[in-house]
Amino acid sequence: MQQPSTTEQGFQVESFFAERMKNTPRSFIREILKVAVSEEIISFAGGLPNPEIFPMEAIREAAVRVLGQRGREALQYSNSEGYLPLRRYISHWYHENAGMEVSPEDILITSGSQQGLDLIGKVVINPGDRIIIEEPGYLGAIQAFSLYQPQFIPVPLKTTGMDLEVLDRELNSGNPRMMYLIPDFQNPSGISYSREVREQIAERIRGKNILLAEDTPYSDIRFSGERAPGFYPMLPEQTILLGTFSKTVVPGFRLGWIVARKELMDKLIIAKQAADLHTNIFTQQLLYDYLINNDIKSHIHLISNLYGRQCHAMLEALKTYFPKDVQYTVPKGGMFLWVTLPEGQSSLELFNRALEHKVAFVPGNPFYVDGSKHRSTLRLNFSCSDEATIFEGVRRIAGVLG
Ligand SMILES: Cc1ncc(COP(=O)(O)O)c(C=O)c1O
């Protein structure tokens, strides 16, 4: 058993940690990335957007313009809701690209959508509340919500979205407070919810006392298929919608947003103020300047084409090198796909063998709230490796399959 660390004066650091820290997992992926950073390792473990496609020159020009035109105002404290022109831009984007009416007053700019998840946890979750999440689920949400001590209710994912039979059972037992899902190109599985499953879920929770947190970081990174309607237009009163510029522009600005109706928004703004007063105003203005002076749609097209080619290469490599009894999802967008090994094969053991052959991925375990149970799944990221590297990496994994 691990001994509590005690200083020379007999000071026990652990005794000062709040209850809420006890069950909050460290980011397993960060731990893995530490192992898998070396140059010679082919890594499908990360979840980073491809830096080669960052619009460097356009961002440099925008930074110079913002400082030149807005001067000291660009560096002053600002309001908690976020830079109004940027919120208007997002509102207009929804109107133009998704046929959705979202008022700028219903948009709060956050420090990445990750902060949005934390603020939702702060405002909504009491200890012990039942929160429905996808299985496998987004690690960052599991971590963010864990701090508020919920009881997670995992609902397995099928290739068309949540398993409706299990969902029905959970909805009918013990009043879940919130449901969190990623309808497009889910992290980690790469699956998207079909139109039917979306409608079925909306029908089941409409009017019930349950909030739906709809996370959409990958929705614009589509390389095939048609956009299906989001949950927010179907359930505007009950949905909190999260968005981000991390995958469409750059993640380092840490710029995302939450869409919510007034009563919820009032509380989210209080939580935001308490957390950091406001999101970095310089990057908000910089991003806005970049967006209005560049063709963002063709930039997103470029990203989607690149990831689409890389995803295609990964699927081809899996088809070429992996045995037929290994299953994998076929994403239509986003950055990940999900592999299921034959029952009984451990993806953690495979990870260790793969690392010896200088290739890394994320074993499935951390994506399940019951981390010990499922051991034959893994996540592969395709956004950061070129096609030849993808073939070589998949070939190496295939070589150490049990
Ligand atoms: C599903 C999901 N939500 C939220 C985030 C956080 O994104 P950000 O905080 O950069 O907006 C990520 C990042 O990978 C993600 O995959």
Ligand as a Chemical Component Dictionary entry (heavy atoms), coordinates in Angstrom:
data_LIG
# 
_chem_comp.id                   LIG 
_chem_comp.type                 NON-POLYMER 
_chem_comp.pdbx_formal_charge   0 
_chem_comp.three_letter_code    LIG 
# 
loop_
_chem_comp_atom.comp_id 
_chem_comp_atom.atom_id 
_chem_comp_atom.alt_atom_id 
_chem_comp_atom.type_symbol 
_chem_comp_atom.charge 
_chem_comp_atom.model_Cartn_x 
_chem_comp_atom.model_Cartn_y 
_chem_comp_atom.model_Cartn_z 
_chem_comp_atom.pdbx_ordinal 
LIG C1 C1 C 0 -15.216 15.855 -26.858 1  
LIG C2 C2 C 0 -14.314 16.959 -26.457 2  
LIG N1 N1 N 0 -14.812 17.974 -25.733 3  
LIG C3 C3 C 0 -14.047 19.001 -25.349 4  
LIG C4 C4 C 0 -12.707 19.050 -25.688 5  
LIG C5 C5 C 0 -11.893 20.212 -25.176 6  
LIG O1 O1 O 0 -11.571 21.069 -26.206 7  
LIG P1 P1 P 0 -11.109 22.559 -25.947 8  
LIG O2 O2 O 0 -11.056 22.803 -24.478 9  
LIG O3 O3 O 0 -9.768  22.670 -26.595 10 
LIG O4 O4 O 0 -12.140 23.406 -26.617 11 
LIG C6 C6 C 0 -12.134 18.029 -26.442 12 
LIG C7 C7 C 0 -10.708 18.056 -26.784 13 
LIG O5 O5 O 0 -10.102 17.169 -27.286 14 
LIG C8 C8 C 0 -12.966 16.949 -26.835 15 
LIG O6 O6 O 0 -12.487 15.925 -27.556 16 
# 
loop_
_chem_comp_bond.comp_id 
_chem_comp_bond.atom_id_1 
_chem_comp_bond.atom_id_2 
_chem_comp_bond.value_order 
_chem_comp_bond.pdbx_ordinal 
LIG C1 C2 SING 1  
LIG C2 N1 SING 2  
LIG C2 C8 DOUB 3  
LIG N1 C3 DOUB 4  
LIG C3 C4 SING 5  
LIG C4 C5 SING 6  
LIG C4 C6 DOUB 7  
LIG C5 O1 SING 8  
LIG O1 P1 SING 9  
LIG P1 O2 DOUB 10 
LIG P1 O3 SING 11 
LIG P1 O4 SING 12 
LIG C6 C7 SING 13 
LIG C6 C8 SING 14 
LIG C7 O5 DOUB 15 
LIG C8 O6 SING 16 
# 
